[in-house]
Structures are given as C-alpha cells and as structure tokens.
C-alpha cells in the first residue's frame, strides 16, 4: 500500500497535477480579493461574494481531474494516456487509486458546499427569530433604527477621550429627538469602541439600518470632527463630512454636526416633524473643558471618579457661575456620591436639592435638573421627610412624567445603576427605580439581566402590573416564549381570582398547544379584550404590542392613543423598544411619541422642533 501511495504521488507530480492545483489556488485567491474590493463599490449583495467562494472551492476537484487526464503541450490540451502511449510509457497494471482519491475529494468539497447551503438558511432564520437580522437590504429603504459608534480620538496626545465622548453623547441626543427613529443607547455602543467588526455585522447584532462613525481631533485650540453615515446591511456609504472650529464655538459645532447627520437621514425616515438646529451661544472654552471632563468622570462612576467629577463641575462653575448644566451635574454628583456610600442623609440631600433648584432657575427647561430633584425628593420621602414630588413645578408629577425623567436623562441612567448596586448591598431598591433600570437593560439588549431584575420585583410586589408587563416583554424579546407563557401563568395566579385564573391558564395552554408560540400574541389580545369586558384592568400599551405582533397597526395606534389619554407608564417603552419599529414611520405614532416626551413643566419633547429666540448653552443632551 505504501509503495502504491508513493507511486501515486510521483504520478501526480509527473502529470503536473499539484502545480495546476497551486496555480488555481493563487488565481482563485486573487479573484476573491478583487471581488471583496470591487463588489461593495457596486453595492452588490453579500451573497454574491459568498457564491464566488463556493464556486472557487467547487473548482478544485474539476481542476484536479482535468490536470490528471490532460497535459498542456505546444499543440494545446492532449490526453495524457495518448502521449504516454506514443512515448512508449505503458503502465504494467491499471490503478483505481486516482479515481478513489478524486471521488473522495469531490464528495468532501460538494458535501461542504451542500452543508453551507443547508445551514445558511437555518442561520438566517435563527437570526430573524432573535430579531437580529435586518429586513431592509435596500440602501434607499427608510431608516427606522440607528446606532452611533463611539468616536475615535485622533488628537496628537491621544488624551481627548472625554471630548470624543461628549461629541458622541450630543449625536445620540440629537438623533433621539426624531420620534420615528430608534437610537441605540450609548451604553450598548460602548462595547464597539475600537471594534474591527464590519457594518453589516454590527447592524445585525443591534438590529439597525444606519450606523454613524467618525473621529475627533483637537489641537492648538481648534477642533476637527469627521463623521460618516453608513447603510448597515450593505456597508454602503450614504453621507460624510468634516468640520473644523475654534474651541470657543464647540457648542455650535456639536449642534451643526448633529443637525447635518439628522438631515442626511431625514429623507429616509418619513418623519412628519421638522428637526431644527439648536440656537447656541459661545461658551467659555475652559469652563466647557472642565464640564466635559466632569461628565466623563461621572460616566466612570467609581467613588474616586465621582469625587473628581464634583471637582471638575465646581471648576466649571468658578469660571462661569451661570453654567446651568454644570450646576445640575454638581447636584447629581453629590447625590450619586451619597447613594454609593452611607452619606445619603438629610444634609447631603439638602445640598443636592439646593444645587438642582439653582440649575432649574438658570435653565427652566433642564431635564437633568428635574431628574435630580425627582431622585432627591423621593429619597427625602423615604427618610420620612414628607414632601410633594413636584421637581420645581406647582403640580405633582404623574407616573409617566417621573418614568420619563428616570429613563431618558443622563442622571436618571446613572442613578439607576447606583440603585441596582445599592440594592444588591442593602436589599431591594425602590420598585420605581428598579423598573427604570430594567427598562434600560431592555433597551440595551440585555434581556436576561432585565428579566432577573424584574423577577425580584414581582416576588416583592406581586400586584405591580407594570413589573409583570416588563417581565413578559423581557422574555419575549429574548425569544423565550416558554418563559413568556410561564410568566403569564404566574401573573394570572398572583393577580386574578381563582376562577378567572383557572380559566385563563386553561385557555392559554390550549392556544399554545394548538397554534404554537405564535398563538401567544393572539391569546394576549383576546385576553385583554375579555378583561375589558369584565371591567378589569387592561394595559392599552401591552394590547397595542400584541396588535403590532399580529400586524394590526390600526388597532395598535388606537390603543396607544387610549394609553396616552390614561398616561400609562409603559408608554416610555415607545422610544427604545424594537417591538414598535413597524410603527415608527407612521405620523400618528410620531405624534404620540412627541406627547409622551412632553411634561407639563417645559422640557421639549423628543422629535419636536427645538429652536427659540434665546441661545442654548446645553452641551450634551438627555440620556438614552
């Protein structure tokens, strides 16, 4: 056997089969490299390059067979056995080894190609089930979801991370004002800092059609920003531009870049609402720099970083005592320091409350100042200081307004994180802040972590319907419909009378067994209708979510309008929950979104025009 194999290898060399395979491999590599460069330029679908790879692999057995049978001579291709006979080279006995090797090679290659074709649709289906596969591969299709990658710091010293982070926040904030656009949170985007992943992969992981990327360079008192908008599914270029300004005009530069990005996608989002550029005034460069450093340290969130942030905020106020964002930032930092340790007592709360009210006096539209006041006043109530939670207004806030401030401000996001850590150390935190933290995790795609947090809430407060709603949504977004059904059963048993519970559980089991998991949404809608007929509580927002899942957008819009009239807390999910993406281009949905964002105390709603006679000095926007 060894001698036959050695003879076969020698015969391969004599017939130049190995040389032909090597030449083919080099040629195939060159073609594939050229295709990887050229095809994106013509916006060819990804499957075209994949098909080239498959064809190149299938060519190896063919080249091997042709090289074995034929030889290249000055006269052209001639059969090798004919040439051997003419030269008097006759084999003593025929061998089946070449045929066996060729058959094995052919089967291996074809089997690998076949496996790819079989597995690829399954992989695509799995991605669709998880909500990760983009459905819009057309570069001209409307954009309903977008992600802003962390901006790269290209400054000579490489020490301007805090400035790049500030510019990133402003872009996210401005884009979040478009009610027909879902913007991925900054927390979710942190993992992509410095990533080498391609746009299609990032887009599929985040479920977005647009990606904004860019860089920041600051030197000699000037700032240069380069940004570009990419169509994620095709990696196609949509728009790019560069800007350069002096540091004193940084607020104008931030607003200009954000407005340009908004205009670049405006024609693709079918938004009926105008997005105006913020009117901004020059700012003290040193105060602005101190503010950005403070904000960057606040994001780090450690006790040391928070103390450094308080120092930077104080420096900014020494340079400009009327800098409202710095005053609100100092108030929020005082509260966060106290909540991280054991100093969240009356004295600290009084200082934070005083600074937050000062910030609100400097800028009555400051949502950051209102969010700090909300947290402080709630903490005062927890300590027995019975006060009305009005965050500087004459009327108390309703639950939707409170949830909006907890959910969509930078301070609210940081406070939720501190509350979660504190609850793990000192026991369960306030259910309101825990719900906000879970909603933030859902928006970041951390569905399992959100479910774990909400499981603790429903154990502690089984009558809290909003917690059950969030728990079901978390499992649904995770694609775990077994747990969705299990949660619904536990919810029914915990909140309904025994007769109604038994009937509801039985109908749910029957629906799932007959129609599979897809029947859950139909059952949910029918269950809401039945509860309404019985005069029981039924969430309009959850009913609308079931309608969207079933493709009934008209009924969903009507339910959301009813939910807005009732000021349902679950309306805060409209801004970030992917379940609402099919409605984002509907002008009626955009109107509802704008109303959800508004409060009775002045802050502009997301998606509404933000312009006025007085210049704004707001360096960064609301959190997400």
C-alpha positions, -999 to 999 in steps of 0.1 A, spaced: 0 0 0 29 24 9 45 18 -25 12 24 -43 7 57 -25 43 68 -32 38 59 -68 5 78 -69 22 109 -55 50 106 -80 24 103 -108 7 135 -96 40 153 -99 47 139 -133 13 149 -146 18 184 -130 -15 180 -110 0 196 -79 13 225 -100 -21 230 -115 -38 230 -81 -13 255 -68 -18 278 -98 -56 275 -94 -54 284 -57 -34 315 -65 -58 326 -92 -89 319 -70 -73 340 -42 -67 369 -65 -102 368 -79 -118 366 -44 -96 395 -31 -106 416 -61 -143 407 -56 -141 418 -19 -128 452 -31 -149 457 -62 -183 442 -53 -191 467 -24 -183 496 -47 -212 484 -69 -233 478 -38 -236 441 -47 -254 419 -21 -233 399 3 -244 366 -12 -226 374 -45 -192 372 -28 -203 341 -9 -213 325 -42 -179 332 -56 -162 315 -26 -184 284 -31 -177 282 -68 -140 286 -62 -140 257 -38 -160 235 -62 -134 242 -89 -107 223 -71 -119 187 -79 -125 198 -115 -90 212 -119 -76 180 -104 -95 158 -128 -86 179 -159 -49 181 -149 -48 143 -144 -65 135 -177 -49 162 -199 -15 177 -204 -7 211 -218 15 208 -249 26 233 -276 -3 218 -296 -28 225 -268 -45 201 -244 -39 165 -252 -49 134 -232 -20 122 -210 -26 85 -217 -23 91 -255 10 109 -250 23 82 -228 14 55 -254 32 75 -281 63 77 -259 61 40 -250 52 46 -214 27 19 -207 16 11 -171 21 -26 -161 -14 -26 -144 -42 -1 -141 -48 15 -107 -81 26 -92 -63 48 -66 -66 81 -87 -103 75 -92 -108 69 -55 -89 100 -45 -107 121 -69 -141 107 -58 -132 114 -21 -121 150 -29 -152 156 -49 -175 143 -22 -157 163 6 -159 196 -14 -195 191 -25 -205 180 10 -190 211 25 -208 233 -1 -241 215 5 -237 219 42 -232 256 38 -263 259 16 -284 239 42 -271 257 73 -272 292 59 -310 295 57 -312 280 91 -288 305 105 -307 333 88 -340 320 103 -324 319 137 -313 355 134 -347 366 123 -363 348 153 -339 367 176 -347 400 159 -311 405 148 -314 401 110 -321 433 92 -350 432 68 -341 463 48 -312 454 25 -322 482 1 -299 512 6 -329 535 -3 -353 520 22 -364 541 52 -342 541 82 -361 533 114 -332 524 137 -296 538 140 -265 533 161 -237 559 168 -204 542 172 -180 557 199 -160 584 181 -122 577 178 -98 602 194 -71 612 168 -57 640 188 -18 642 188 -16 634 225 -44 608 225 -58 623 257 -91 637 244 -113 607 252 -136 629 273 -141 653 244 -149 625 219 -173 610 245 -191 644 248 -195 647 210 -208 611 209 -234 620 235 -246 650 216 -250 630 184 -271 604 202 -291 631 220 -300 649 188 -309 618 169 -331 607 198 -352 637 191 -366 621 160 -397 603 171 -397 580 140 -361 568 148 -350 543 174 -315 551 186 -293 525 203 -282 537 237 -247 548 244 -242 521 270 -249 494 244 -225 511 220 -196 512 244 -186 476 235 -179 487 199 -152 512 208 -122 505 186 -140 475 170 -129 459 138 -163 445 130 -179 454 97 -211 474 95 -233 445 84 -223 425 115 -228 454 138 -261 463 122 -273 427 125 -263 425 162 -281 457 171 -310 455 146 -303 488 130 -302 500 93 -279 530 98 -245 534 116 -228 567 123 -190 566 128 -163 592 130 -133 607 147 -123 638 167 -90 657 166 -83 686 190 -50 706 189 -39 742 192 -73 755 203 -91 740 173 -114 710 169 -118 689 138 -146 663 136 -152 638 108 -184 618 106 -200 595 81 -233 577 78 -232 540 67 -261 518 55 -255 489 77 -270 459 57 -249 467 26 -220 486 42 -228 513 16 -217 549 21 -246 574 25 -230 606 36 -198 621 52 -184 654 61 -156 671 81 -159 702 103 -133 724 119 -139 752 145 -122 770 173 -128 756 208 -149 786 218 -175 776 192 -177 739 204 -214 740 212 -222 754 178 -200 727 162 -217 699 182 -252 712 171 -241 717 135 -227 681 131 -258 666 148 -281 686 125 -262 675 94 -265 639 104 -302 644 110 -306 660 76 -287 632 59 -312 606 71 -343 628 72 -354 618 37 -352 581 47 -373 582 79 -406 595 67 -408 619 96 -436 645 96 -418 665 123 -392 691 115 -358 689 132 -343 723 137 -308 732 147 -303 744 183 -295 780 187 -263 782 207 -241 809 221 -203 809 226 -191 793 258 -160 798 279 -136 772 265 -121 765 299 -155 761 316 -166 738 288 -135 717 290 -139 713 328 -176 703 322 -167 677 297 -140 662 320 -165 661 348 -191 644 326 -165 618 315 -156 610 351 -192 608 361 -196 581 334 -168 561 350 -189 561 382 -164 549 408 -163 567 441 -129 583 431 -142 593 397 -174 608 411 -153 629 435 -131 640 406 -163 649 387 -176 671 415 -142 689 414 -145 695 377 -181 707 379 -170 731 406 -142 744 384 -166 750 356 -189 770 379 -160 791 391 -153 800 355 -189 806 347 -214 808 376 -244 808 352 -235 775 335 -267 756 342 -256 721 330 -226 723 354 -248 732 383 -272 703 375 -242 680 371 -228 690 405 -262 684 422 -265 650 406 -229 640 415 -235 650 452 -265 626 452 -246 598 435 -217 600 459 -241 599 489 -260 569 475 -229 550 467 -218 553 504 -237 558 535 -239 596 534 -273 600 516 -287 617 546 -306 650 551 -275 672 548 -264 658 515 -299 658 502 -303 694 511 -272 704 492 -282 684 461 -317 698 463 -304 734 466 -280 730 436 -307 713 414 -331 742 421 -304 767 412 -298 748 379 -335 749 372 -336 786 379 -308 791 354 -325 769 328 -361 762 334 -361 735 306 -333 715 321 -345 678 323 -312 669 341 -320 693 369 -356 679 371 -343 643 372 -320 652 402 -349 669 420 -370 638 415 -344 615 429 -337 638 459 -374 644 467 -381 607 465 -352 599 488 -364 626 513 -398 608 514 -380 575 521 -363 592 551 -396 604 564 -395 640 551 -430 640 536 -429 664 507 -447 666 474 -427 653 445 -431 682 420 -394 687 409 -398 725 410 -433 728 395 -465 738 411 -482 705 404 -470 670 414 -457 648 386 -477 618 373 -461 584 370 -454 587 332 -435 620 337 -415 605 365 -406 574 345 -396 597 316 -371 616 338 -358 583 353 -354 567 319 -343 594 294 -318 616 313 -281 611 319 -286 614 356 -315 590 356 -294 564 338 -265 568 363 -289 569 393 -305 536 381 -271 519 380 -263 531 416 -297 520 428 -290 485 414 -256 483 431 -271 496 464 -300 471 462 -275 442 459 -258 455 490 -286 468 512 -316 450 499 -343 457 473 -343 493 459 -373 513 452 -395 495 427 -398 526 406 -360 529 401 -357 491 396 -383 492 368 -364 521 352 -331 501 354 -348 471 338 -362 492 310 -327 505 304 -313 469 302 -341 460 277 -331 490 255 -295 478 257 -305 443 246 -297 427 280 -330 409 281 -319 382 306 -305 406 331 -337 427 329 -357 396 335 -337 387 366 -342 422 380 -379 421 373 -383 386 388 -372 402 421 -397 430 418 -427 407 412 -416 385 441 -416 415 464 -447 432 449 -468 406 430 -496 431 424 -474 455 404 -488 451 369 -461 472 352 -435 448 366 -453 418 351 -457 436 318 -419 443 317 -411 407 327 -432 393 299 -416 417 274 -381 408 285 -387 371 279 -404 379 246 -375 400 234 -352 372 244 -372 348 222 -380 326 252 -418 321 248 -418 292 272 -409 317 299 -434 342 285 -462 317 290 -448 307 324 -447 343 334 -483 349 323 -495 318 343 -477 331 374 -491 366 368 -527 353 365 -524 332 397 -509 361 416 -533 389 405 -566 372 395 -593 354 414 -590 317 414 -619 310 390 -606 336 364 -571 323 369 -580 287 361 -600 297 331 -572 320 317 -544 294 322 -565 267 305 -572 290 275 -535 299 273 -524 262 274 -550 254 247 -539 282 224 -502 273 227 -508 236 221 -529 243 190 -511 272 174 -476 271 188 -458 301 202 -472 325 176 -506 319 191 -494 337 223 -499 371 208 -535 363 196 -543 349 230 -529 381 247 -550 404 226 -581 382 232 -573 382 269 -571 420 271 -604 423 253 -620 398 278 -607 417 307 -621 450 294 -655 434 290 -653 422 327 -643 457 338 -608 446 349 -575 465 344 -560 461 309 -529 479 297 -535 497 264 -498 496 257 -495 459 261 -526 454 240 -510 476 213 -478 455 214 -499 424 207 -516 441 178 -482 451 163 -470 415 166 -502 404 147 -498 431 121 -528 451 131 -512 486 131 -545 505 130 -558 489 163 -523 494 178 -524 532 171 -559 535 186 -548 516 217 -517 538 221 -538 569 219 -561 555 246 -530 547 267 -517 583 263 -551 596 275 -547 574 306 -510 584 309 -498 548 311 -463 544 324 -455 517 298 -455 544 271 -419 552 279 -410 520 260 -421 535 227 -388 553 223 -364 523 226 -383 491 223 -378 473 190 -414 460 191 -426 494 179 -403 497 149 -430 488 124 -449 519 135 -421 544 135 -428 558 101 -465 564 109 -471 601 115 -497 592 142 -472 572 161 -447 601 159 -474 624 174 -479 600 203 -442 599 208 -439 636 210 -467 638 236 -451 610 257 -419 631 258 -436 663 270 -442 672 306 -463 700 319 -432 719 331 -414 729 299 -389 704 286 -393 699 248 -405 665 236 -382 643 216 -389 648 179 -403 683 184 -386 714 169 -360 727 193 -355 763 185 -362 797 201 -350 832 204 -327 826 234 -294 808 226 -289 775 244 -257 766 263 -267 729 267 -235 709 259 -250 674 259 -285 660 257 -307 637 276 -296 602 282 -308 571 265 
